[in-house]
Amino acid sequence: MKNNIKYIESIATELETTGTGYDLLRYVALPDLLGEDASVILYVMGKNLARASALKSIEEVSAFFHKTGWGSLELVKEKRSEQIFKLQTRAITERDRLGIETDYRLESGFLAASLEQIHSIRCECIEEKKPRKNYVELRVKLYK
């Protein structure tokens, strides 16, 4: 974990996201606080948040992602046992450009639990950064 003031200042000054300090909290403070279990905890937090939100359609989930500043969520491929989404925002591109260590486990957990509610089946989501294409691919496995 890069835990120095210069690193924090580079995120705060160079990265233009929501203007709320989200990136400092999400990519510096939370991983530092949660330690090596951060990715698992963030995934579970995302699932719990989705369960509390009780969204009823993929359109509502996409709208939630947009409203929270997580980015534009688009269903790009649908298979019998998997749905593939593209998560895109200028902030993702900027984080990659600046070398900010990121993961999208919170978003993955949220999407998995949302689809569990929509489809009434168990789901699991993994993310893969596509830095050359400027997006994150979210693959949701549907366990029927």
N, CA, C and O atoms as a GROMACS GRO file, in nm:
protein
  576
    1MET      N    1   0.085  -0.119   0.000
    1MET     CA    2   0.000   0.000   0.000
    1MET      C    3   0.088   0.123   0.000
    1MET      O    4   0.170   0.141   0.090
    2LYS      N    5   0.071   0.205  -0.098
    2LYS     CA    6   0.144   0.331  -0.104
    2LYS      C    7   0.078   0.426  -0.004
    2LYS      O    8  -0.032   0.475  -0.029
    3ASN      N    9   0.144   0.452   0.106
    3ASN     CA   10   0.081   0.529   0.212
    3ASN      C   11   0.162   0.655   0.242
    3ASN      O   12   0.208   0.675   0.354
    4ASN      N   13   0.180   0.739   0.139
    4ASN     CA   14   0.250   0.863   0.165
    4ASN      C   15   0.170   0.982   0.112
    4ASN      O   16   0.081   0.966   0.028
    5ILE      N   17   0.203   1.098   0.162
    5ILE     CA   18   0.125   1.218   0.130
    5ILE      C   19   0.135   1.254  -0.018
    5ILE      O   20   0.039   1.305  -0.075
    6LYS      N   21   0.249   1.229  -0.081
    6LYS     CA   22   0.264   1.261  -0.223
    6LYS      C   23   0.167   1.178  -0.308
    6LYS      O   24   0.104   1.230  -0.400
    7TYR      N   25   0.155   1.052  -0.275
    7TYR     CA   26   0.062   0.964  -0.346
    7TYR      C   27  -0.082   1.012  -0.329
    7TYR      O   28  -0.158   1.020  -0.426
    8ILE      N   29  -0.120   1.045  -0.207
    8ILE     CA   30  -0.255   1.093  -0.178
    8ILE      C   31  -0.282   1.225  -0.250
    8ILE      O   32  -0.390   1.244  -0.306
    9GLU      N   33  -0.185   1.314  -0.247
    9GLU     CA   34  -0.201   1.443  -0.316
    9GLU      C   35  -0.217   1.424  -0.466
    9GLU      O   36  -0.294   1.496  -0.529
   10SER      N   37  -0.146   1.328  -0.525
   10SER     CA   38  -0.158   1.305  -0.669
   10SER      C   39  -0.299   1.259  -0.705
   10SER      O   40  -0.352   1.298  -0.809
   11ILE      N   41  -0.358   1.177  -0.622
   11ILE     CA   42  -0.495   1.133  -0.646
   11ILE      C   43  -0.590   1.252  -0.634
   11ILE      O   44  -0.676   1.273  -0.719
   12ALA      N   45  -0.574   1.329  -0.528
   12ALA     CA   46  -0.665   1.440  -0.501
   12ALA      C   47  -0.656   1.549  -0.606
   12ALA      O   48  -0.758   1.608  -0.642
   13THR      N   49  -0.537   1.578  -0.656
   13THR     CA   50  -0.522   1.691  -0.748
   13THR      C   51  -0.538   1.652  -0.895
   13THR      O   52  -0.591   1.730  -0.973
   14GLU      N   53  -0.492   1.534  -0.932
   14GLU     CA   54  -0.492   1.498  -1.074
   14GLU      C   55  -0.619   1.427  -1.119
   14GLU      O   56  -0.654   1.432  -1.237
   15LEU      N   57  -0.686   1.363  -1.028
   15LEU     CA   58  -0.801   1.281  -1.066
   15LEU      C   59  -0.930   1.357  -1.046
   15LEU      O   60  -0.964   1.396  -0.935
   16GLU      N   61  -1.001   1.378  -1.154
   16GLU     CA   62  -1.128   1.449  -1.147
   16GLU      C   63  -1.241   1.347  -1.157
   16GLU      O   64  -1.272   1.298  -1.266
   17THR      N   65  -1.302   1.316  -1.043
   17THR     CA   66  -1.416   1.223  -1.045
   17THR      C   67  -1.537   1.299  -0.995
   17THR      O   68  -1.579   1.396  -1.058
   18THR      N   69  -1.593   1.257  -0.886
   18THR     CA   70  -1.715   1.319  -0.837
   18THR      C   71  -1.691   1.447  -0.759
   18THR      O   72  -1.785   1.522  -0.732
   19GLY      N   73  -1.568   1.473  -0.722
   19GLY     CA   74  -1.538   1.591  -0.643
   19GLY      C   75  -1.571   1.574  -0.496
   19GLY      O   76  -1.566   1.671  -0.420
   20THR      N   77  -1.605   1.452  -0.453
   20THR     CA   78  -1.644   1.429  -0.315
   20THR      C   79  -1.536   1.360  -0.233
   20THR      O   80  -1.558   1.331  -0.116
   21GLY      N   81  -1.423   1.335  -0.291
   21GLY     CA   82  -1.318   1.263  -0.220
   21GLY      C   83  -1.338   1.112  -0.224
   21GLY      O   84  -1.273   1.038  -0.151
   22TYR      N   85  -1.429   1.067  -0.309
   22TYR     CA   86  -1.460   0.925  -0.320
   22TYR      C   87  -1.334   0.841  -0.344
   22TYR      O   88  -1.314   0.740  -0.277
   23ASP      N   89  -1.251   0.882  -0.437
   23ASP     CA   90  -1.132   0.802  -0.470
   23ASP      C   91  -1.037   0.790  -0.352
   23ASP      O   92  -0.977   0.684  -0.331
   24LEU      N   93  -1.022   0.896  -0.275
   24LEU     CA   94  -0.935   0.887  -0.157
   24LEU      C   95  -0.989   0.785  -0.057
   24LEU      O   96  -0.914   0.705  -0.003
   25LEU      N   97  -1.119   0.790  -0.034
   25LEU     CA   98  -1.179   0.694   0.059
   25LEU      C   99  -1.173   0.552   0.004
   25LEU      O  100  -1.132   0.460   0.074
   26ARG      N  101  -1.215   0.536  -0.121
   26ARG     CA  102  -1.231   0.403  -0.180
   26ARG      C  103  -1.098   0.334  -0.208
   26ARG      O  104  -1.085   0.214  -0.184
   27TYR      N  105  -0.999   0.408  -0.260
   27TYR     CA  106  -0.876   0.343  -0.306
   27TYR      C  107  -0.755   0.366  -0.218
   27TYR      O  108  -0.649   0.308  -0.242
   28VAL      N  109  -0.769   0.448  -0.114
   28VAL     CA  110  -0.659   0.469  -0.021
   28VAL      C  111  -0.701   0.429   0.120
   28VAL      O  112  -0.641   0.340   0.180
   29ALA      N  113  -0.805   0.494   0.174
   29ALA     CA  114  -0.843   0.472   0.313
   29ALA      C  115  -0.903   0.334   0.339
   29ALA      O  116  -0.861   0.266   0.434
   30LEU      N  117  -0.999   0.290   0.258
   30LEU     CA  118  -1.062   0.160   0.283
   30LEU      C  119  -0.964   0.044   0.273
   30LEU      O  120  -0.962  -0.040   0.364
   31PRO      N  121  -0.884   0.033   0.168
   31PRO     CA  122  -0.788  -0.078   0.164
   31PRO      C  123  -0.690  -0.076   0.282
   31PRO      O  124  -0.652  -0.181   0.334
   32ASP      N  125  -0.651   0.044   0.322
   32ASP     CA  126  -0.561   0.055   0.436
   32ASP      C  127  -0.630   0.006   0.564
   32ASP      O  128  -0.570  -0.066   0.643
   33LEU      N  129  -0.755   0.045   0.584
   33LEU     CA  130  -0.832   0.006   0.701
   33LEU      C  131  -0.863  -0.144   0.702
   33LEU      O  132  -0.852  -0.209   0.806
   34LEU      N  133  -0.903  -0.197   0.588
   34LEU     CA  134  -0.947  -0.336   0.580
   34LEU      C  135  -0.832  -0.436   0.564
   34LEU      O  136  -0.850  -0.555   0.591
   35GLY      N  137  -0.717  -0.390   0.523
   35GLY     CA  138  -0.601  -0.477   0.510
   35GLY      C  139  -0.613  -0.578   0.399
   35GLY      O  140  -0.676  -0.552   0.296
   36GLU      N  141  -0.554  -0.694   0.420
   36GLU     CA  142  -0.549  -0.795   0.314
   36GLU      C  143  -0.685  -0.857   0.282
   36GLU      O  144  -0.700  -0.922   0.178
   37ASP      N  145  -0.783  -0.838   0.367
   37ASP     CA  146  -0.917  -0.890   0.342
   37ASP      C  147  -1.006  -0.789   0.269
   37ASP      O  148  -1.126  -0.813   0.253
   38ALA      N  149  -0.950  -0.680   0.225
   38ALA     CA  150  -1.029  -0.572   0.165
   38ALA      C  151  -1.116  -0.619   0.049
   38ALA      O  152  -1.234  -0.583   0.043
   39SER      N  153  -1.062  -0.698  -0.042
   39SER     CA  154  -1.141  -0.736  -0.160
   39SER      C  155  -1.263  -0.821  -0.122
   39SER      O  156  -1.370  -0.804  -0.180
   40VAL      N  157  -1.247  -0.911  -0.026
   40VAL     CA  158  -1.359  -0.995   0.017
   40VAL      C  159  -1.464  -0.909   0.090
   40VAL      O  160  -1.584  -0.922   0.065
   41ILE      N  161  -1.418  -0.823   0.177
   41ILE     CA  162  -1.509  -0.738   0.254
   41ILE      C  163  -1.585  -0.644   0.162
   41ILE      O  164  -1.705  -0.625   0.178
   42LEU      N  165  -1.516  -0.584   0.065
   42LEU     CA  166  -1.583  -0.493  -0.029
   42LEU      C  167  -1.686  -0.567  -0.113
   42LEU      O  168  -1.793  -0.512  -0.142
   43TYR      N  169  -1.657  -0.690  -0.153
   43TYR     CA  170  -1.752  -0.769  -0.230
   43TYR      C  171  -1.880  -0.794  -0.149
   43TYR      O  172  -1.991  -0.777  -0.199
   44VAL      N  173  -1.863  -0.833  -0.024
   44VAL     CA  174  -1.977  -0.857   0.065
   44VAL      C  175  -2.053  -0.727   0.092
   44VAL      O  176  -2.176  -0.727   0.096
   45MET      N  177  -1.981  -0.617   0.110
   45MET     CA  178  -2.047  -0.488   0.128
   45MET      C  179  -2.133  -0.454   0.006
   45MET      O  180  -2.246  -0.406   0.022
   46GLY      N  181  -2.081  -0.478  -0.113
   46GLY     CA  182  -2.157  -0.452  -0.234
   46GLY      C  183  -2.282  -0.538  -0.241
   46GLY      O  184  -2.389  -0.489  -0.278
   47LYS      N  185  -2.270  -0.666  -0.204
   47LYS     CA  186  -2.387  -0.754  -0.204
   47LYS      C  187  -2.492  -0.706  -0.104
   47LYS      O  188  -2.611  -0.703  -0.135
   48ASN      N  189  -2.448  -0.668   0.015
   48ASN     CA  190  -2.542  -0.620   0.116
   48ASN      C  191  -2.611  -0.491   0.073
   48ASN      O  192  -2.730  -0.473   0.098
   49LEU      N  193  -2.538  -0.403   0.010
   49LEU     CA  194  -2.594  -0.278  -0.040
   49LEU      C  195  -2.700  -0.306  -0.147
   49LEU      O  196  -2.805  -0.241  -0.148
   50ALA      N  197  -2.674  -0.400  -0.234
   50ALA     CA  198  -2.771  -0.435  -0.338
   50ALA      C  199  -2.896  -0.497  -0.278
   50ALA      O  200  -3.008  -0.466  -0.321
   51ARG      N  201  -2.879  -0.581  -0.181
   51ARG     CA  202  -2.996  -0.643  -0.116
   51ARG      C  203  -3.083  -0.537  -0.050
   51ARG      O  204  -3.206  -0.547  -0.053
   52ALA      N  205  -3.020  -0.436   0.008
   52ALA     CA  206  -3.095  -0.328   0.072
   52ALA      C  207  -3.164  -0.239  -0.032
   52ALA      O  208  -3.267  -0.178  -0.004
   53SER      N  209  -3.106  -0.231  -0.151
   53SER     CA  210  -3.161  -0.146  -0.257
   53SER      C  211  -3.279  -0.210  -0.328
   53SER      O  212  -3.368  -0.140  -0.377
   54ALA      N  213  -3.282  -0.342  -0.334
   54ALA     CA  214  -3.392  -0.418  -0.394
   54ALA      C  215  -3.430  -0.368  -0.533
   54ALA      O  216  -3.547  -0.338  -0.558
   55LEU      N  217  -3.333  -0.359  -0.622
   55LEU     CA  218  -3.360  -0.317  -0.760
   55LEU      C  219  -3.424  -0.431  -0.836
   55LEU      O  220  -3.394  -0.548  -0.811
   56LYS      N  221  -3.513  -0.398  -0.930
   56LYS     CA  222  -3.595  -0.500  -0.995
   56LYS      C  223  -3.563  -0.525  -1.142
   56LYS      O  224  -3.622  -0.614  -1.204
   57SER      N  225  -3.469  -0.449  -1.200
   57SER     CA  226  -3.435  -0.470  -1.341
   57SER      C  227  -3.290  -0.427  -1.366
   57SER      O  228  -3.231  -0.353  -1.288
   58ILE      N  229  -3.235  -0.476  -1.476
   58ILE     CA  230  -3.100  -0.436  -1.515
   58ILE      C  231  -3.095  -0.286  -1.540
   58ILE      O  232  -2.994  -0.222  -1.513
   59GLU      N  233  -3.202  -0.229  -1.592
   59GLU     CA  234  -3.208  -0.085  -1.616
   59GLU      C  235  -3.197  -0.007  -1.485
   59GLU      O  236  -3.129   0.095  -1.478
   60GLU      N  237  -3.263  -0.056  -1.380
   60GLU     CA  238  -3.252   0.008  -1.249
   60GLU      C  239  -3.111  -0.004  -1.192
   60GLU      O  240  -3.061   0.089  -1.129
   61VAL      N  241  -3.048  -0.119  -1.214
   61VAL     CA  242  -2.911  -0.139  -1.168
   61VAL      C  243  -2.818  -0.042  -1.241
   61VAL      O  244  -2.732   0.021  -1.180
   62SER      N  245  -2.834  -0.031  -1.373
   62SER     CA  246  -2.753   0.062  -1.452
   62SER      C  247  -2.774   0.206  -1.405
   62SER      O  248  -2.677   0.282  -1.395
   63ALA      N  249  -2.897   0.242  -1.375
   63ALA     CA  250  -2.927   0.377  -1.326
   63ALA      C  251  -2.860   0.400  -1.191
   63ALA      O  252  -2.809   0.509  -1.165
   64PHE      N  253  -2.859   0.298  -1.104
   64PHE     CA  254  -2.793   0.309  -0.974
   64PHE      C  255  -2.643   0.334  -0.992
   64PHE      O  256  -2.586   0.421  -0.927
   65PHE      N  257  -2.580   0.258  -1.080
   65PHE     CA  258  -2.437   0.276  -1.107
   65PHE      C  259  -2.410   0.419  -1.153
   65PHE      O  260  -2.314   0.482  -1.108
   66HIS      N  261  -2.493   0.469  -1.241
   66HIS     CA  262  -2.476   0.605  -1.293
   66HIS      C  263  -2.493   0.709  -1.181
   66HIS      O  264  -2.411   0.801  -1.168
   67LYS      N  265  -2.599   0.695  -1.102
   67LYS     CA  266  -2.628   0.792  -0.996
   67LYS      C  267  -2.521   0.795  -0.888
   67LYS      O  268  -2.494   0.900  -0.831
   68THR      N  269  -2.460   0.681  -0.859
   68THR     CA  270  -2.357   0.676  -0.756
   68THR      C  271  -2.220   0.717  -0.806
   68THR      O  272  -2.126   0.729  -0.728
   69GLY      N  273  -2.208   0.739  -0.936
   69GLY     CA  274  -2.079   0.778  -0.992
   69GLY      C  275  -1.988   0.661  -1.021
   69GLY      O  276  -1.869   0.680  -1.049
   70TRP      N  277  -2.042   0.540  -1.014
   70TRP     CA  278  -1.960   0.422  -1.043
   70TRP      C  279  -1.932   0.409  -1.191
   70TRP      O  280  -1.834   0.345  -1.230
   71GLY      N  281  -2.015   0.467  -1.275
   71GLY     CA  282  -1.993   0.463  -1.419
   71GLY      C  283  -2.114   0.416  -1.495
   71GLY      O  284  -2.221   0.392  -1.439
   72SER      N  285  -2.094   0.403  -1.623
   72SER     CA  286  -2.198   0.356  -1.714
   72SER      C  287  -2.190   0.204  -1.722
   72SER      O  288  -2.086   0.149  -1.760
   73LEU      N  289  -2.298   0.137  -1.687
   73LEU     CA  290  -2.303  -0.009  -1.687
   73LEU      C  291  -2.389  -0.055  -1.804
   73LEU      O  292  -2.505  -0.015  -1.816
   74GLU      N  293  -2.330  -0.138  -1.890
   74GLU     CA  294  -2.401  -0.184  -2.009
   74GLU      C  295  -2.389  -0.335  -2.022
   74GLU      O  296  -2.280  -0.391  -2.014
   75LEU      N  297  -2.503  -0.402  -2.042
   75LEU     CA  298  -2.503  -0.545  -2.070
   75LEU      C  299  -2.457  -0.563  -2.214
   75LEU      O  300  -2.524  -0.516  -2.306
   76VAL      N  301  -2.345  -0.632  -2.235
   76VAL     CA  302  -2.291  -0.646  -2.370
   76VAL      C  303  -2.307  -0.786  -2.427
   76VAL      O  304  -2.304  -0.805  -2.549
   77LYS      N  305  -2.322  -0.886  -2.340
   77LYS     CA  306  -2.338  -1.022  -2.389
   77LYS      C  307  -2.417  -1.103  -2.288
   77LYS      O  308  -2.394  -1.094  -2.167
   78GLU      N  309  -2.509  -1.181  -2.339
   78GLU     CA  310  -2.591  -1.263  -2.251
   78GLU      C  311  -2.588  -1.407  -2.301
   78GLU      O  312  -2.624  -1.437  -2.415
   79LYS      N  313  -2.543  -1.496  -2.212
   79LYS     CA  314  -2.540  -1.638  -2.240
   79LYS      C  315  -2.635  -1.706  -2.142
   79LYS      O  316  -2.690  -1.641  -2.053
   80ARG      N  317  -2.654  -1.835  -2.160
   80ARG     CA  318  -2.744  -1.908  -2.072
   80ARG      C  319  -2.701  -1.903  -1.926
   80ARG      O  320  -2.785  -1.890  -1.836
   81SER      N  321  -2.570  -1.914  -1.902
   81SER     CA  322  -2.522  -1.919  -1.764
   81SER      C  323  -2.429  -1.802  -1.728
   81SER      O  324  -2.359  -1.807  -1.627
   82GLU      N  325  -2.430  -1.698  -1.810
   82GLU     CA  326  -2.341  -1.586  -1.783
   82GLU      C  327  -2.392  -1.459  -1.850
   82GLU      O  328  -2.447  -1.462  -1.961
   83GLN      N  329  -2.373  -1.348  -1.781
   83GLN     CA  330  -2.401  -1.218  -1.840
   83GLN      C  331  -2.274  -1.135  -1.827
   83GLN      O  332  -2.209  -1.134  -1.722
   84ILE      N  333  -2.238  -1.065  -1.934
   84ILE     CA  334  -2.116  -0.986  -1.936
   84ILE      C  335  -2.154  -0.839  -1.951
   84ILE      O  336  -2.229  -0.801  -2.041
   85PHE      N  337  -2.099  -0.758  -1.860
   85PHE     CA  338  -2.127  -0.615  -1.858
   85PHE      C  339  -1.999  -0.536  -1.881
   85PHE      O  340  -1.889  -0.583  -1.851
   86LYS      N  341  -2.016  -0.417  -1.933
   86LYS     CA  342  -1.907  -0.323  -1.949
   86LYS      C  343  -1.933  -0.206  -1.854
   86LYS      O  344  -2.039  -0.144  -1.859
   87LEU      N  345  -1.836  -0.177  -1.767
   87LEU     CA  346  -1.842  -0.063  -1.677
   87LEU      C  347  -1.741   0.039  -1.728
   87LEU      O  348  -1.622   0.011  -1.738
   88GLN      N  349  -1.791   0.157  -1.759
   88GLN     CA  350  -1.705   0.257  -1.823
   88GLN      C  351  -1.731   0.395  -1.763
   88GLN      O  352  -1.846   0.434  -1.741
   89THR      N  353  -1.625   0.467  -1.739
   89THR     CA  354  -1.632   0.606  -1.696
   89THR      C  355  -1.495   0.668  -1.716
   89THR      O  356  -1.394   0.598  -1.719
   90ARG      N  357  -1.491   0.798  -1.730
   90ARG     CA  358  -1.364   0.866  -1.748
   90ARG      C  359  -1.272   0.844  -1.628
   90ARG      O  360  -1.150   0.840  -1.643
   91ALA      N  361  -1.331   0.829  -1.511
   91ALA     CA  362  -1.252   0.807  -1.390
   91ALA      C  363  -1.172   0.676  -1.397
   91ALA      O  364  -1.059   0.671  -1.349
   92ILE      N  365  -1.228   0.572  -1.455
   92ILE     CA  366  -1.157   0.445  -1.470
   92ILE      C  367  -1.033   0.467  -1.557
   92ILE      O  368  -0.924   0.420  -1.524
   93THR      N  369  -1.050   0.539  -1.666
   93THR     CA  370  -0.939   0.569  -1.756
   93THR      C  371  -0.831   0.649  -1.683
   93THR      O  372  -0.712   0.621  -1.697
   94GLU      N  373  -0.873   0.749  -1.606
   94GLU     CA  374  -0.778   0.833  -1.533
   94GLU      C  375  -0.706   0.755  -1.424
   94GLU      O  376  -0.586   0.774  -1.405
   95ARG      N  377  -0.777   0.668  -1.354
   95ARG     CA  378  -0.712   0.588  -1.249
   95ARG      C  379  -0.604   0.500  -1.311
   95ARG      O  380  -0.494   0.488  -1.256
   96ASP      N  381  -0.634   0.439  -1.426
   96ASP     CA  382  -0.535   0.356  -1.494
   96ASP      C  383  -0.416   0.440  -1.540
   96ASP      O  384  -0.301   0.400  -1.524
   97ARG      N  385  -0.444   0.556  -1.596
   97ARG     CA  386  -0.338   0.644  -1.648
   97ARG      C  387  -0.244   0.687  -1.536
   97ARG      O  388  -0.123   0.695  -1.556
   98LEU      N  389  -0.299   0.714  -1.419
   98LEU     CA  390  -0.219   0.760  -1.305
   98LEU      C  391  -0.156   0.646  -1.226
   98LEU      O  392  -0.076   0.670  -1.135
   99GLY      N  393  -0.190   0.522  -1.260
   99GLY     CA  394  -0.134   0.408  -1.189
   99GLY      C  395  -0.191   0.388  -1.051
   99GLY      O  396  -0.125   0.332  -0.963
  100ILE      N  397  -0.314   0.434  -1.029
  100ILE     CA  398  -0.379   0.417  -0.899
  100ILE      C  399  -0.424   0.272  -0.887
  100ILE      O  400  -0.497   0.222  -0.973
  101GLU      N  401  -0.382   0.207  -0.782
  101GLU     CA  402  -0.418   0.067  -0.760
  101GLU      C  403  -0.567   0.058  -0.729
  101GLU      O  404  -0.613   0.112  -0.628
  102THR      N  405  -0.641  -0.008  -0.814
  102THR     CA  406  -0.787  -0.016  -0.799
  102THR      C  407  -0.835  -0.159  -0.811
  102THR      O  408  -0.768  -0.246  -0.868
  103ASP      N  409  -0.953  -0.181  -0.756
  103ASP     CA  410  -1.028  -0.303  -0.784
  103ASP      C  411  -1.174  -0.261  -0.789
  103ASP      O  412  -1.209  -0.150  -0.750
  104TYR      N  413  -1.255  -0.347  -0.837
  104TYR     CA  414  -1.397  -0.317  -0.852
  104TYR      C  415  -1.481  -0.424  -0.784
  104TYR      O  416  -1.584  -0.466  -0.837
  105ARG      N  417  -1.436  -0.467  -0.665
  105ARG     CA  418  -1.504  -0.572  -0.590
  105ARG      C  419  -1.636  -0.522  -0.532
  105ARG      O  420  -1.733  -0.598  -0.527
  106LEU      N  421  -1.643  -0.398  -0.488
  106LEU     CA  422  -1.768  -0.342  -0.437
  106LEU      C  423  -1.874  -0.344  -0.546
  106LEU      O  424  -1.988  -0.387  -0.524
  107GLU      N  425  -1.837  -0.299  -0.664
  107GLU     CA  426  -1.928  -0.296  -0.778
  107GLU      C  427  -1.966  -0.438  -0.821
  107GLU      O  428  -2.081  -0.463  -0.857
  108SER      N  429  -1.869  -0.529  -0.818
  108SER     CA  430  -1.895  -0.669  -0.855
  108SER      C  431  -1.995  -0.733  -0.760
  108SER      O  432  -2.087  -0.802  -0.803
  109GLY      N  433  -1.976  -0.713  -0.631
  109GLY     CA  434  -2.069  -0.767  -0.533
  109GLY      C  435  -2.208  -0.710  -0.549
  109GLY      O  436  -2.307  -0.782  -0.540
  110PHE      N  437  -2.214  -0.580  -0.574
  110PHE     CA  438  -2.344  -0.516  -0.594
  110PHE      C  439  -2.415  -0.575  -0.716
  110PHE      O  440  -2.535  -0.604  -0.710
  111LEU      N  441  -2.343  -0.591  -0.825
  111LEU     CA  442  -2.404  -0.646  -0.947
  111LEU      C  443  -2.448  -0.790  -0.926
  111LEU      O  444  -2.557  -0.828  -0.969
  112ALA      N  445  -2.366  -0.871  -0.861
  112ALA     CA  446  -2.401  -1.012  -0.836
  112ALA      C  447  -2.530  -1.022  -0.756
  112ALA      O  448  -2.620  -1.097  -0.793
  113ALA      N  449  -2.540  -0.949  -0.646
  113ALA     CA  450  -2.659  -0.957  -0.562
  113ALA      C  451  -2.782  -0.898  -0.632
  113ALA      O  452  -2.893  -0.946  -0.612
  114SER      N  453  -2.762  -0.795  -0.711
  114SER     CA  454  -2.874  -0.738  -0.787
  114SER      C  455  -2.931  -0.840  -0.884
  114SER      O  456  -3.053  -0.855  -0.895
  115LEU      N  457  -2.842  -0.910  -0.954
  115LEU     CA  458  -2.889  -1.011  -1.049
  115LEU      C  459  -2.948  -1.133  -0.979
  115LEU      O  460  -3.037  -1.199  -1.033
  116GLU      N  461  -2.900  -1.162  -0.860
  116GLU     CA  462  -2.962  -1.269  -0.780
  116GLU      C  463  -3.108  -1.235  -0.754
  116GLU      O  464  -3.195  -1.322  -0.764
  117GLN      N  465  -3.134  -1.110  -0.719
  117GLN     CA  466  -3.272  -1.067  -0.692
  117GLN      C  467  -3.356  -1.065  -0.820
  117GLN      O  468  -3.472  -1.106  -0.818
  118ILE      N  469  -3.299  -1.019  -0.927
  118ILE     CA  470  -3.374  -1.008  -1.054
  118ILE      C  471  -3.408  -1.146  -1.109
  118ILE      O  472  -3.520  -1.170  -1.153
  119HIS      N  473  -3.310  -1.239  -1.107
  119HIS     CA  474  -3.329  -1.371  -1.169
  119HIS      C  475  -3.372  -1.479  -1.069
  119HIS      O  476  -3.406  -1.590  -1.110
  120SER      N  477  -3.369  -1.449  -0.941
  120SER     CA  478  -3.401  -1.546  -0.836
  120SER      C  479  -3.312  -1.670  -0.841
  120SER      O  480  -3.359  -1.782  -0.821
  121ILE      N  481  -3.184  -1.647  -0.868
  121ILE     CA  482  -3.085  -1.755  -0.866
  121ILE      C  483  -2.956  -1.701  -0.806
  121ILE      O  484  -2.937  -1.579  -0.796
  122ARG      N  485  -2.868  -1.791  -0.767
  122ARG     CA  486  -2.739  -1.750  -0.710
  122ARG      C  487  -2.647  -1.702  -0.821
  122ARG      O  488  -2.641  -1.761  -0.929
  123CYS      N  489  -2.575  -1.592  -0.794
  123CYS     CA  490  -2.484  -1.533  -0.893
  123CYS      C  491  -2.351  -1.499  -0.828
  123CYS      O  492  -2.343  -1.476  -0.708
  124GLU      N  493  -2.249  -1.497  -0.910
  124GLU     CA  494  -2.116  -1.457  -0.867
  124GLU      C  495  -2.055  -1.371  -0.976
  124GLU      O  496  -2.073  -1.399  -1.095
  125CYS      N  497  -1.984  -1.266  -0.938
  125CYS     CA  498  -1.929  -1.173  -1.037
  125CYS      C  499  -1.779  -1.157  -1.017
  125CYS      O  500  -1.730  -1.141  -0.905
  126ILE      N  501  -1.707  -1.160  -1.128
  126ILE     CA  502  -1.565  -1.128  -1.125
  126ILE      C  503  -1.542  -1.013  -1.223
  126ILE      O  504  -1.613  -0.998  -1.323
  127GLU      N  505  -1.442  -0.933  -1.193
  127GLU     CA  506  -1.413  -0.820  -1.278
  127GLU      C  507  -1.276  -0.836  -1.343
  127GLU      O  508  -1.186  -0.899  -1.288
  128GLU      N  509  -1.265  -0.778  -1.460
  128GLU     CA  510  -1.137  -0.776  -1.530
  128GLU      C  511  -1.118  -0.639  -1.591
  128GLU      O  512  -1.199  -0.593  -1.672
  129LYS      N  513  -1.010  -0.573  -1.550
  129LYS     CA  514  -0.980  -0.441  -1.606
  129LYS      C  515  -0.932  -0.457  -1.749
  129LYS      O  516  -0.852  -0.546  -1.780
  130LYS      N  517  -0.979  -0.370  -1.834
  130LYS     CA  518  -0.938  -0.366  -1.974
  130LYS      C  519  -0.878  -0.227  -2.001
  130LYS      O  520  -0.942  -0.144  -2.066
  131PRO      N  521  -0.757  -0.201  -1.950
  131PRO     CA  522  -0.703  -0.065  -1.957
  131PRO      C  523  -0.684  -0.013  -2.100
  131PRO      O  524  -0.699   0.107  -2.123
  132ARG      N  525  -0.650  -0.098  -2.193
  132ARG     CA  526  -0.633  -0.051  -2.331
  132ARG      C  527  -0.765  -0.011  -2.395
  132ARG      O  528  -0.768   0.070  -2.487
  133LYS      N  529  -0.873  -0.070  -2.345
  133LYS     CA  530  -1.006  -0.039  -2.399
  133LYS      C  531  -1.082   0.059  -2.311
  133LYS      O  532  -1.194   0.098  -2.344
  134ASN      N  533  -1.022   0.098  -2.198
  134ASN     CA  534  -1.079   0.198  -2.107
  134ASN      C  535  -1.211   0.156  -2.042
  134ASN      O  536  -1.303   0.237  -2.032
  135TYR      N  537  -1.219   0.032  -1.999
  135TYR     CA  538  -1.337  -0.011  -1.924
  135TYR      C  539  -1.303  -0.131  -1.837
  135TYR      O  540  -1.194  -0.187  -1.845
  136VAL      N  541  -1.399  -0.167  -1.753
  136VAL     CA  542  -1.388  -0.286  -1.669
  136VAL      C  543  -1.497  -0.382  -1.713
  136VAL      O  544  -1.613  -0.344  -1.726
  137GLU      N  545  -1.459  -0.506  -1.736
  137GLU     CA  546  -1.556  -0.609  -1.773
  137GLU      C  547  -1.601  -0.680  -1.647
  137GLU      O  548  -1.518  -0.726  -1.568
  138LEU      N  549  -1.732  -0.688  -1.628
  138LEU     CA  550  -1.791  -0.758  -1.514
  138LEU      C  551  -1.863  -0.882  -1.567
  138LEU      O  552  -1.961  -0.871  -1.640
  139ARG      N  553  -1.813  -0.998  -1.528
  139ARG     CA  554  -1.871  -1.126  -1.574
  139ARG      C  555  -1.950  -1.187  -1.459
  139ARG      O  556  -1.896  -1.220  -1.354
  140VAL      N  557  -2.079  -1.201  -1.481
  140VAL     CA  558  -2.167  -1.257  -1.379
  140VAL      C  559  -2.204  -1.399  -1.419
  140VAL      O  560  -2.266  -1.422  -1.523
  141LYS      N  561  -2.165  -1.493  -1.335
  141LYS     CA  562  -2.198  -1.634  -1.354
  141LYS      C  563  -2.334  -1.658  -1.290
  141LYS      O  564  -2.354  -1.626  -1.173
  142LEU      N  565  -2.425  -1.716  -1.366
  142LEU     CA  566  -2.561  -1.746  -1.319
  142LEU      C  567  -2.568  -1.895  -1.287
  142LEU      O  568  -2.552  -1.978  -1.377
  143TYR      N  569  -2.592  -1.930  -1.162
  143TYR     CA  570  -2.600  -2.069  -1.121
  143TYR      C  571  -2.744  -2.114  -1.117
  143TYR      O  572  -2.816  -2.087  -1.021
  144LYS      N  573  -2.787  -2.181  -1.223
  144LYS     CA  574  -2.927  -2.224  -1.233
  144LYS      C  575  -2.946  -2.364  -1.179
  144LYS      O  576  -3.057  -2.416  -1.180
   0.00000   0.00000   0.00000
